[in-house]
Amino acid sequence: MPLIDNLLALYTVDRQVRSLRGRVESAQIYLRVQEKQIAAIDVEQSEVQQQLKQRKSNIALIETETGSIDERIVHLREELNHAVNDKQYSALLAEVNTLKERRKAFEEEELLEMGASEELQGRLTEISERVEERQKVVNSAKQDLETRENEVSEQLSELEEERAAAAALIPESTLEQFDSIADDFEGEAMAAIEVLDQKRKEYGCTSCSLQIPLDSITKMLGHPDDIVTCVSCDRILYLENETRELIASK
Ligand SMILES: [Zn+2]
């Protein structure tokens, strides 16, 4: 078979391989996006947990402080009962009042800490709901990927063998050229010639519509082992049988 026909055979199977791989790849990409999102939520969750831990330890510290103030007040009240003179009594009373003021300040601080904790707790609830939802999406994305992999794996290995067989018929440098064009254009490595105006002998590239010089058409007709590419879109050009016949008919 002429090179151009071998290339067309490769082109056909190459596109099938790419399309099957593409189905698996798009499922992989989707899964990766979902996993990234869940990782971002995890970071957010541990930040909020850290903040909540800090608030709770603040509350514990405040409670230790108010506890020791309370003990001190109980002790002072006993001393008050046994005060020996007015001066001592007033001094003890003043200390009690000072401690009561300090206790009040601690209580206010504790209220603020508790309010903040409650808010953080609420955020954690909301975050874990989001994690749960996202986890469901990740699970179904995993399942979808697995299903697709199973669906295509057998067909893909058959097609890959076919592709290898088709590629083996192509000279190395031409194969490199083909692969590079196919990679650049998602498998669209080749383009057919269309007849724009048969009387005027005007022919174009079906991929980009550029008019192809008559010289190139003549070369394609006479030398099917030579590669002609479109100067505009780089595709390897080929003649379909009916186009070939149409051109030859005149
Ligand atoms: Zn073109």
Residues whose N, C-alpha, C, O or C-beta is under 5 A from the ligand:
A	BS01	ZN	C205 S207 C208 S209 L210 C230 S232 C233
